[in-house]
Each structure stands twice: as structure tokens, then as C-alpha cells.
């Protein structure tokens, strides 16, 4: 890579992960306050076993988000370099390569936090300061516990305990630009490490990755949607959602920024604001659950489901993925997902329930499809929500609660506006299951495991 320049004696390395913003970024602020020069790195780690490889939709978003972040950091006098490799080896090597005296990052809460602990120990051994900061959550997982000191397993008392905590700290502004001309360090190209997938032809028509897009979505939600959110959020044709989830997933906006924007809004006491903040609470609950159960994507919390006999039905899975199940609401959602990288939450539940409970296909296969095609799929909420529908997760929907896709369509898309937009030909497809018979089969399957130890 040629001869590498070095940082000044008070230089720092800033390691970006899922915190792609310059505002309310405590690691960035600390680096700028303590160092004369800062170099930022985004490391694409597809080698560490603790890190789940990104899905295609996430790669599309990340590519564009990093482009936006690169420009924002450049305006602050900070170079963002791109590298690949296993983080345990790569981050200390980069710090040594540029002769950084300190490394800063914001915390992770899944299995990858073990990597961070190892890196911190390695850096300290090399005489390099390593500092980590909160930023991805409203409340740190180790601060929320019941009276026995155990983590909560049910959302309502969990969220009550969170609300009894001091309010999340007020978000910080971006730092002032650093003085001087930043050094130019060797970097891979973004196109080289993160080539764009070929199938998302329409994503750019619906989304603007980056912090600017995040704040535009937040402003639009507060100006036009929050008052109707409580009643309208379940009707997919209305579009009464915040559209913030992929921005939060990649950390282009912090949950603290969203929290305080709602708290300061004139409608902060409305039912819409209350319900919306509780949705932030469900995000929090998912991450706190992942913190305690880092294998959330592969192991059900209710171990009885280890004995569940799932159907091996590759053809049925493909029909479901393609939105050709013969059930209008489900087919519309899955086609919306493929074309836009998102699916309305009400429809997600109906689609997941059909796959797991009517088709009896392992929830992990559905979770993997969402992981690859959803822009907002993160390592906590995606498996958490699939376990919730399957009945094996935290505060899960009871196994006998089976969403009837026909009833859901009549209730939430009575005029057919949503279904006709995304799947106008849905009636041309033969239903993949008989709803009555498949419901009975699912209940029989659960009866076979319900007496087993959890």
C-alpha cells in the first residue's frame, strides 16, 4: 500500500461501526477533544465469527451511508478510510500503522462485544489508549433489571423500569472542524470493499441513506404523522410510519435524538407520541435481550421449540419469498419488500405467521430472508421479532395465536389499496395452504412439545 504517513503525537483513530453520524456521537467528540488529528476507519469484517455477514439490502444502504459520512467527516477535517479484515487483528494493526496514541469507538451489544474487549486489552498492552462510549441505545442493558437483579422477560415491566430511569441524556452537537490539513492515509475504495448488489433497482426511489435523510424523515413524521400514528400505524396503505428504522439501524440518527425530538414536540403528550416511544422501547427490549442471548438468530429462548418438527418445503419457501402464496396481504408485503427494502410491520407479522405456523417452515429461514432483504434488519430486532411471532421468544405471541391473513386483509386493507398496489395478481396464485387445516396441524405440533422443559 506504499509508504504510510503517521499522525501527530496526539493523533487518534476513530472506529465506526453502526454509528454512521457526526452528531450525537460521543466517540467522535472524545476523539476530537483529546487529539490534534483524527483518522476514522470503517472496517468491513466478514471474517470474525461473532459478526454476522451483511445481507444484500444492508450492503446497498451501507454503501450510500458511508459515502454521505465520508463527506461529513471531510468537512470536519477527518479522513475516513475503508479497510477489510478481522477486527481483532486489523484494528490494532491500523492503530500501529498510523501511530495512533488512542482509539475510540461506540459500544456494541451483541456477540461482537467480545471482539471489542479483546481489542481493548490488546491496545492497552501496546500502550495505546482505548475508550468506548454509549450511543446505540437509550439505556445500557446492565442498568435495567428487576428487583432480583435479573433481566426482564416481559416488555411492559421492562419499559416501565426504563421510564423510571432518568431521561436519556440530551444529544450532543457535532464537533467543530479540526484545524490544519488532514493527512492522507492509504484506503481501499468503497466500491472495492462494498460493491452494490444488482437487484435493488427501486430502493433509491424510496430512501435517502445518511444523516440528512434521517432528519428529513424525522421532520416529516413529526410534521405530518405523529398525531395519526396511534390509529393509522396498522393500516399499510396509509404509510403512517416514521420510516426511521433503517436510519436507526445504521446509526445515522441516535435514539436519543429521536426521543428528545418527540419529547419537545407540541404533540408529546398525545397517544401517537406515547405509542411511538413505546416502539422505541421494543427496539430497546430487543437489544437488551440480545445482550443476554447473543445467539438470538439461531436459538429460540423457549427451548421446547428445539423439538419442533418443521416442514422441509423448499418450493413453499420460494413461493413465500416471491410473494406467490395466494394470500393477498402476504404477497403484497413480500413484493413490497423485494422492491423497496421494507415491509409494513402489520404485514410482517402476517407474513411471518403464515410461514411459521401455517406452512410449518422453520422461523430461522424466514428470519434469514428478512436479514438479506430488509434495509432495517439488525442483529437484535430481526430475530427477536421472528421469535415473537413463532412463539419461542421474549414476551412472545402465544403459539396458538395464528394470524389469519384473510382476516388481516379485511381488517387492515378493506379497500384493497395496499394489496392492489403491490400484488394486483395475487388471486392468480393457488393458496399454499388451507388455513383451517394448517392451523389445526400447527396446534397439534405445539401440543407435542408444550410439556417439555423450557
Residue, then its C-alpha position, 0 to 999 in steps of 0.5 A: x500500500x506504499x509508504x504510510x504517513x503517521x499522525x501527530x503525537x496526539x493523533x487518534x483513530x476513530x472506529x465506526x461501526x453502526x454509528x454512521x453520524x457526526x452528531x450525537x456521537x460521543x466517540x467522535x467528540x472524545x476523539x476530537x477533544x483529546x487529539x490534534x488529528x483524527x483518522x476514522x476507519x470503517x472496517x468491513x469484517x466478514x471474517x470474525x465469527x461473532x459478526x454476522x455477514x451483511x445481507x444484500x439490502x444492508x450492503x446497498x444502504x451501507x454503501x450510500x451511508x458511508x459515502x454521505x459520512x465520508x463527506x461529513x467527516x471531510x468537512x470536519x477535517x477527518x479522513x475516513x478510510x475503508x479497510x477489510x479484515x478481522x477486527x481483532x487483528x486489523x484494528x490494532x494493526x491500523x492503530x500501529x500503522x498510523x501511530x495512533x496514541x488512542x482509539x475510540x469507538x461506540x459500544x456494541x451489544x451483541x456477540x461482537x462485544x467480545x471482539x471489542x474487549x479483546x481489542x481493548x486489552x490488546x491496545x492497552x498492552x501496546x500502550x495505546x489508549x482505548x475508550x468506548x462510549x454509549x450511543x446505540x441505545x437509550x439505556x445500557x442493558x446492565x442498568x435495567x433489571x428487576x428487583x432480583x437483579x435479573x433481566x426482564x422477560x416481559x416488555x411492559x415491566x421492562x419499559x416501565x423500569x426504563x421510564x423510571x430511569x432518568x431521561x436519556x441524556x440530551x444529544x450532543x452537537x457535532x464537533x467543530x472542524x479540526x484545524x490544519x490539513x488532514x493527512x492522507x492515509x492509504x484506503x481501499x475504495x468503497x466500491x472495492x470493499x462494498x460493491x452494490x448488489x444488482x437487484x435493488x433497482x427501486x430502493x433509491x426511489x424510496x430512501x435517502x441513506x445518511x444523516x440528512x435523510x434521517x432528519x428529513x424523515x424525522x421532520x416529516x413524521x413529526x410534521x405530518x404523522x405523529x398525531x395519526x400514528x396511534x390509529x393509522x400505524x396498522x393500516x399499510x396503505x396509509x404509510x403512517x410510519x416514521x420510516x426511521x428504522x433503517x436510519x436507526x439501524x445504521x446509526x445515522x440518527x441516535x435514539x436519543x435524538x429521536x426521543x428528545x425530538x418527540x419529547x419537545x414536540x407540541x404533540x408529546x403528550x398525545x397517544x401517537x407520541x406515547x405509542x411511538x416511544x413505546x416502539x422505541x422501547x421494543x427496539x430497546x427490549x430487543x437489544x437488551x435481550x440480545x445482550x443476554x442471548x447473543x445467539x438470538x438468530x439461531x436459538x429460540x429462548x423457549x427451548x421446547x421449540x428445539x423439538x419442533x418438527x418443521x416442514x422441509x418445503x423448499x418450493x413453499x419457501x420460494x413461493x413465500x419469498x416471491x410473494x406467490x402464496x395466494x394470500x393477498x396481504x402476504x404477497x403484497x408485503x413480500x413484493x413490497x419488500x423485494x422492491x423497496x427494502x421494507x415491509x409494513x410491520x402489520x404485514x410482517x407479522x402476517x407474513x411471518x405467521x403464515x410461514x411459521x405456523x401455517x406452512x410449518x417452515x422453520x422461523x430461522x429461514x424466514x428470519x434469514x430472508x428478512x436479514x438479506x432483504x430488509x434495509x432495517x434488519x439488525x442483529x437484535x430486532x430481526x430475530x427477536x421479532x421472528x421469535x415473537x411471532x413463532x412463539x419461542x421468544x421474549x414476551x412472545x405471541x402465544x403459539x396458538x395465536x395464528x394470524x389469519x391473513x384473510x382476516x388481516x386483509x379485511x381488517x387492515x386493507x378493506x379497500x384493497x389499496x395496499x394489496x392492489x398496489x403491490x400484488x394486483x395478481x395475487x388471486x392468480x396464485x393457488x393458496x399454499x395452504x388451507x388455513x383451517x387445516x394448517x392451523x389445526x396441524x400447527x396446534x397439534x405440533x405445539x401440543x407435542x412439545x408444550x410439556x417439555x422443559x423450557 
